[in-house]
Amino acid sequence: VLVHPLDAYRLRDPNAQTVIPLPLPLEAVEIGGYLHHDQQLTVGSLSFQVRHVPGHTEGSVVFVEHAARVVFCGDTLFAGSIGRTDLPGGDYEQLLASIHRELLSLPDDYICYPGHMEPTTIGQERRTNPFLQPSDLYGNRWERQ
Protein backbone atom coordinates (compact mmCIF):
# COMPACT_ATOMS: atom_id res chain seq x y z
CA VAL A 1 0.00 0.00 0.00
CA LEU A 2 1.28 3.43 -0.98
CA VAL A 3 0.17 6.55 0.89
CA HIS A 4 1.05 10.22 1.16
CA PRO A 5 3.03 10.77 4.41
CA LEU A 6 0.34 13.09 5.79
CA ASP A 7 -2.24 10.28 5.64
CA ALA A 8 0.01 7.49 6.94
CA TYR A 9 -1.46 7.77 10.45
CA ARG A 10 -4.81 6.67 9.03
CA LEU A 11 -3.33 3.30 8.05
CA ARG A 12 -1.26 2.81 11.19
CA ASP A 13 -4.27 3.21 13.51
CA PRO A 14 -7.45 2.88 11.44
CA ASN A 15 -9.74 2.35 14.45
CA ALA A 16 -8.86 5.80 15.77
CA GLN A 17 -9.94 7.32 12.44
CA THR A 18 -13.51 6.05 12.30
CA VAL A 19 -16.25 8.60 12.88
CA ILE A 20 -18.88 5.94 13.58
CA PRO A 21 -18.03 2.94 15.79
CA LEU A 22 -17.63 -0.16 13.64
CA PRO A 23 -18.78 -3.65 14.73
CA LEU A 24 -15.42 -5.19 13.81
CA PRO A 25 -11.97 -3.83 14.61
CA LEU A 26 -9.85 -2.66 11.69
CA GLU A 27 -6.29 -3.90 11.41
CA ALA A 28 -3.36 -1.63 10.72
CA VAL A 29 -2.08 -1.75 7.16
CA GLU A 30 1.60 -2.14 6.40
CA ILE A 31 2.81 0.86 4.44
CA GLY A 32 4.88 -0.20 1.46
CA GLY A 33 5.97 3.27 0.43
CA TYR A 34 5.10 6.93 0.29
CA LEU A 35 3.63 9.05 -2.46
CA HIS A 36 4.98 12.55 -3.02
CA HIS A 37 3.83 15.48 -5.14
CA ASP A 38 5.08 15.31 -8.73
CA GLN A 39 6.34 11.74 -8.30
CA GLN A 40 6.06 9.47 -11.36
CA LEU A 41 4.40 6.11 -10.72
CA THR A 42 4.52 3.45 -13.44
CA VAL A 43 1.79 0.81 -13.63
CA GLY A 44 2.25 -1.49 -16.59
CA SER A 45 2.63 0.74 -19.63
CA LEU A 46 1.05 3.76 -17.92
CA SER A 47 2.98 6.55 -16.21
CA PHE A 48 1.07 8.52 -13.60
CA GLN A 49 2.03 11.86 -12.15
CA VAL A 50 1.13 12.06 -8.45
CA ARG A 51 -0.37 15.40 -7.42
CA HIS A 52 -0.95 16.29 -3.78
CA VAL A 53 -4.48 17.70 -3.48
CA PRO A 54 -5.12 18.20 0.24
CA GLY A 55 -8.50 19.14 1.59
CA HIS A 56 -10.59 15.95 1.66
CA THR A 57 -7.81 14.61 3.85
CA GLU A 58 -4.39 16.07 4.58
CA GLY A 59 -2.70 13.62 2.24
CA SER A 60 -5.20 13.33 -0.60
CA VAL A 61 -3.56 12.67 -3.95
CA VAL A 62 -4.71 12.30 -7.54
CA PHE A 63 -3.06 10.36 -10.34
CA VAL A 64 -2.70 12.02 -13.75
CA GLU A 65 -1.86 9.99 -16.86
CA HIS A 66 -1.01 12.65 -19.42
CA ALA A 67 -0.68 10.38 -22.48
CA ALA A 68 -4.19 8.97 -21.95
CA ARG A 69 -5.48 12.37 -20.70
CA VAL A 70 -7.10 10.86 -17.61
CA VAL A 71 -7.12 11.68 -13.90
CA PHE A 72 -8.00 9.29 -11.11
CA CYS A 73 -9.20 11.92 -8.67
CA GLY A 74 -10.50 9.82 -5.76
CA ASP A 75 -12.65 11.85 -3.39
CA THR A 76 -11.36 15.28 -4.41
CA LEU A 77 -13.56 16.12 -7.40
CA PHE A 78 -16.90 14.70 -8.53
CA ALA A 79 -19.30 15.50 -11.35
CA GLY A 80 -20.98 18.63 -10.02
CA SER A 81 -19.45 18.39 -6.57
CA ILE A 82 -16.29 18.05 -4.49
CA GLY A 83 -15.12 15.71 -1.76
CA ARG A 84 -16.37 15.95 1.80
CA THR A 85 -14.45 18.24 4.10
CA ASP A 86 -16.50 17.84 7.27
CA LEU A 87 -14.63 14.76 8.52
CA PRO A 88 -11.36 14.79 10.50
CA GLY A 89 -8.53 16.11 8.31
CA GLY A 90 -10.87 17.89 5.92
CA ASP A 91 -10.46 21.56 5.02
CA TYR A 92 -12.93 23.18 2.61
CA GLU A 93 -10.84 26.19 1.56
CA GLN A 94 -7.74 24.02 1.18
CA LEU A 95 -9.60 21.55 -1.04
CA LEU A 96 -10.95 24.31 -3.28
CA ALA A 97 -7.49 25.87 -3.62
CA SER A 98 -5.95 22.44 -4.33
CA ILE A 99 -8.51 21.63 -7.01
CA HIS A 100 -7.92 24.97 -8.72
CA ARG A 101 -4.15 24.60 -8.55
CA GLU A 102 -3.74 20.90 -9.38
CA LEU A 103 -6.81 19.88 -11.39
CA LEU A 104 -8.17 22.96 -13.12
CA SER A 105 -4.66 23.62 -14.43
CA LEU A 106 -5.16 20.58 -16.70
CA PRO A 107 -6.70 20.87 -20.19
CA ASP A 108 -10.48 20.68 -20.51
CA ASP A 109 -10.52 17.29 -22.27
CA TYR A 110 -8.89 15.34 -19.42
CA ILE A 111 -11.36 12.73 -18.15
CA CYS A 112 -11.73 12.53 -14.36
CA TYR A 113 -12.57 9.20 -12.75
CA PRO A 114 -13.71 9.95 -9.20
CA GLY A 115 -13.88 7.51 -6.31
CA HIS A 116 -17.69 7.51 -6.58
CA MET A 117 -20.25 8.28 -9.28
CA GLU A 118 -19.77 8.81 -12.99
CA PRO A 119 -16.73 10.18 -14.82
CA THR A 120 -16.58 13.81 -15.87
CA THR A 121 -14.08 16.10 -17.58
CA ILE A 122 -12.00 18.98 -16.33
CA GLY A 123 -13.78 21.27 -18.79
CA GLN A 124 -17.24 20.20 -17.65
CA GLU A 125 -16.35 20.84 -14.01
CA ARG A 126 -14.66 24.15 -14.82
CA ARG A 127 -17.84 25.34 -16.57
CA THR A 128 -20.61 23.87 -14.40
CA ASN A 129 -19.43 22.72 -10.97
CA PRO A 130 -21.04 25.16 -8.49
CA PHE A 131 -18.20 24.69 -5.99
CA LEU A 132 -15.62 25.88 -8.52
CA GLN A 133 -17.23 29.14 -9.63
CA PRO A 134 -16.21 32.65 -8.54
CA SER A 135 -18.00 33.36 -5.29
CA ASP A 136 -17.52 37.01 -4.44
CA LEU A 137 -18.11 40.52 -5.76
CA TYR A 138 -14.42 41.20 -6.36
CA GLY A 139 -13.72 38.74 -9.16
CA ASN A 140 -12.39 35.24 -9.10
CA ARG A 141 -10.99 34.58 -5.64
CA TRP A 142 -8.58 31.96 -7.05
CA GLU A 143 -6.79 34.55 -9.18
CA ARG A 144 -5.93 36.53 -6.04
CA GLN A 145 -4.14 33.64 -4.31
Residue pairs with C-beta under 8 A, 6 or more apart in sequence:
1 11
1 29
1 30
1 31
1 32
2 31
2 32
2 33
2 34
2 35
2 41
3 10
3 11
3 31
3 34
3 35
3 59
4 34
4 35
4 36
4 52
4 58
4 59
4 60
4 61
5 34
5 36
5 59
6 54
6 57
6 58
6 59
7 57
7 58
7 59
7 60
7 89
8 31
8 34
8 59
9 17
10 17
10 57
10 59
10 89
11 28
11 29
11 31
12 28
12 29
12 31
13 28
14 26
14 27
14 28
14 29
15 22
15 25
15 26
17 88
18 26
19 87
19 88
35 41
35 50
35 61
36 50
36 52
37 50
37 51
37 52
37 61
38 49
38 50
38 51
39 49
39 50
40 47
40 48
40 49
40 50
41 47
41 48
41 49
41 50
41 63
42 48
46 65
46 67
46 68
47 65
47 66
47 67
48 63
48 64
48 65
48 72
49 63
49 64
49 65
49 66
50 61
50 62
50 63
51 61
51 62
51 63
51 64
51 102
51 103
52 59
52 60
52 61
52 98
52 102
53 60
53 61
53 62
53 73
53 76
53 95
53 98
53 99
53 102
53 103
54 60
54 91
54 94
54 95
54 98
55 76
55 83
55 85
55 90
55 91
55 92
55 93
55 94
55 95
55 96
55 97
55 98
55 99
56 74
56 75
56 76
56 82
56 83
56 84
56 85
56 89
56 90
56 95
57 89
57 90
58 89
60 74
60 75
60 76
60 83
60 95
60 98
61 74
62 71
62 72
62 73
62 74
62 76
62 77
62 102
62 103
63 71
63 72
64 70
64 71
64 106
64 110
65 71
65 72
69 107
69 109
69 110
69 111
70 110
70 111
70 112
70 113
71 103
71 106
71 110
71 111
71 112
71 113
71 122
72 113
73 103
73 112
73 113
73 114
73 115
74 83
74 114
74 115
75 83
75 84
75 114
75 115
75 116
76 82
76 83
76 95
76 98
76 99
76 103
76 114
77 83
77 99
77 103
77 112
77 114
77 120
77 125
77 129
78 114
78 116
78 117
78 120
79 114
79 117
79 118
79 119
79 120
79 124
79 125
79 129
80 120
80 125
80 128
80 129
80 130
81 129
81 131
82 95
82 96
82 99
82 129
82 131
82 132
83 90
83 95
84 90
85 91
85 92
85 95
96 131
96 132
96 142
97 142
97 145
99 132
100 132
100 142
103 112
103 122
103 125
104 122
104 125
104 126
104 132
106 122
107 122
107 123
108 121
108 122
108 123
108 126
109 121
109 122
109 123
110 121
110 122
111 119
111 120
111 121
112 119
112 120
112 121
112 122
112 125
113 119
114 120
125 132
126 132
134 140
134 141
134 142
135 141
138 144
